[in-house]
Amino acid sequence: MSWLKNHAASIRVAAVIALGGLGLGACVSQQKIDEQFATLNTRIDQLDSRVQAASQQASAANQAAQAANQAAQAAASDARNANQRLDAMDARINQMQQAPARTPRG
């Protein structure tokens, strides 16, 4: 026990230095963690802006596709109408071709 009494002050100083070093190490670690979080937040913000840009492009592409679909439907309707008129004309032409030939008078 006499050794402990003789070296108690040295042990206390060593303990204070060790605890102080650990405390400073924790501050540096916290700073490193904050820097890493800042870097991650920056990257997340960049990705978020990319996602928003891609979403806007997808929305514009969707609108263009809808407009193209409407134009295609209008063209299909026009083609149906043209085919119906052609069928009606074809029936008339067939009737005219099958009509008996007229003989001239005279």
C-alpha positions as CSV (number, residue, x, y, z in Angstrom):
1,M,0.0,0.0,0.0
2,S,2.9,2.3,0.5
3,W,3.7,2.1,-3.3
4,L,0.1,3.2,-4.1
5,K,0.4,6.2,-1.7
6,N,3.8,7.2,-3.2
7,H,2.6,7.0,-6.7
8,A,-1.1,8.2,-6.3
9,A,-0.3,11.6,-7.7
10,S,1.4,10.2,-10.7
11,I,-1.5,7.8,-11.3
12,R,-3.9,10.7,-11.1
13,V,-1.9,12.8,-13.6
14,A,-1.7,9.8,-16.0
15,A,-5.5,9.2,-15.7
16,V,-6.2,12.9,-16.3
17,I,-3.9,12.9,-19.4
18,A,-5.5,9.6,-20.7
19,L,-9.0,10.9,-20.2
20,G,-8.1,14.2,-21.8
21,G,-6.7,12.4,-24.8
22,L,-9.8,10.3,-25.2
23,G,-11.9,13.5,-24.9
24,L,-10.0,15.2,-27.6
25,G,-10.1,12.1,-29.7
26,A,-13.9,12.1,-29.4
27,C,-14.1,15.7,-30.6
28,V,-12.0,14.9,-33.6
29,S,-14.1,11.9,-34.3
30,Q,-17.3,14.0,-34.1
31,Q,-15.8,16.5,-36.5
32,K,-15.0,13.7,-38.9
33,I,-18.5,12.4,-38.6
34,D,-19.9,15.8,-39.3
35,E,-17.8,16.2,-42.4
36,Q,-18.9,12.8,-43.6
37,F,-22.5,13.7,-43.0
38,A,-22.0,16.9,-44.9
39,T,-20.5,15.0,-47.8
40,L,-23.4,12.5,-47.8
41,N,-26.0,15.3,-47.6
42,T,-24.3,17.0,-50.6
43,R,-24.5,13.8,-52.6
44,I,-28.1,13.2,-51.6
45,D,-29.0,16.7,-52.7
46,Q,-27.3,16.1,-56.1
47,L,-29.2,12.8,-56.5
48,D,-32.4,14.5,-55.5
49,S,-32.0,17.2,-58.2
50,R,-31.2,14.5,-60.8
51,V,-34.3,12.5,-59.8
52,Q,-36.4,15.7,-60.1
53,A,-34.9,16.4,-63.5
54,A,-35.6,12.9,-64.7
55,S,-39.1,13.1,-63.4
56,Q,-39.7,16.3,-65.4
57,Q,-38.3,14.7,-68.5
58,A,-40.5,11.6,-68.0
59,S,-43.5,13.9,-67.6
60,A,-42.7,15.7,-70.8
61,A,-42.1,12.4,-72.6
62,N,-45.5,11.2,-71.3
63,Q,-47.2,14.3,-72.6
64,A,-45.6,13.9,-76.0
65,A,-46.6,10.3,-76.1
66,Q,-50.2,11.2,-75.3
67,A,-50.2,13.9,-78.1
68,A,-48.8,11.3,-80.5
69,N,-51.5,8.8,-79.5
70,Q,-54.2,11.4,-80.1
71,A,-52.7,12.2,-83.5
72,A,-52.5,8.5,-84.4
73,Q,-56.2,8.0,-83.3
74,A,-57.2,11.0,-85.5
75,A,-55.3,9.5,-88.4
76,A,-56.9,6.1,-87.9
77,S,-60.3,7.8,-87.9
78,D,-59.5,9.6,-91.1
79,A,-58.3,6.4,-92.7
80,R,-61.5,4.6,-91.7
81,N,-63.6,7.4,-93.3
82,A,-61.5,7.3,-96.5
83,N,-61.9,3.5,-96.7
84,Q,-65.7,3.8,-96.3
85,R,-65.9,6.4,-99.1
86,L,-63.7,4.2,-101.3
87,D,-65.9,1.2,-100.6
88,A,-69.0,3.2,-101.6
89,M,-67.3,4.4,-104.8
90,D,-66.2,0.8,-105.6
91,A,-69.8,-0.4,-105.3
92,R,-70.9,2.3,-107.7
93,I,-68.2,1.6,-110.2
94,N,-69.0,-2.1,-110.1
95,Q,-72.7,-1.3,-110.8
96,M,-71.7,0.9,-113.8
97,Q,-69.5,-1.8,-115.2
98,Q,-72.2,-4.5,-114.9
99,A,-74.9,-2.3,-116.5
100,P,-76.0,-3.6,-119.9
101,A,-74.5,-1.8,-122.8
102,R,-76.8,0.5,-124.7
103,T,-77.3,0.1,-128.3
104,P,-77.4,3.2,-130.4
105,R,-80.6,4.2,-132.1
106,G,-80.7,4.4,-135.5
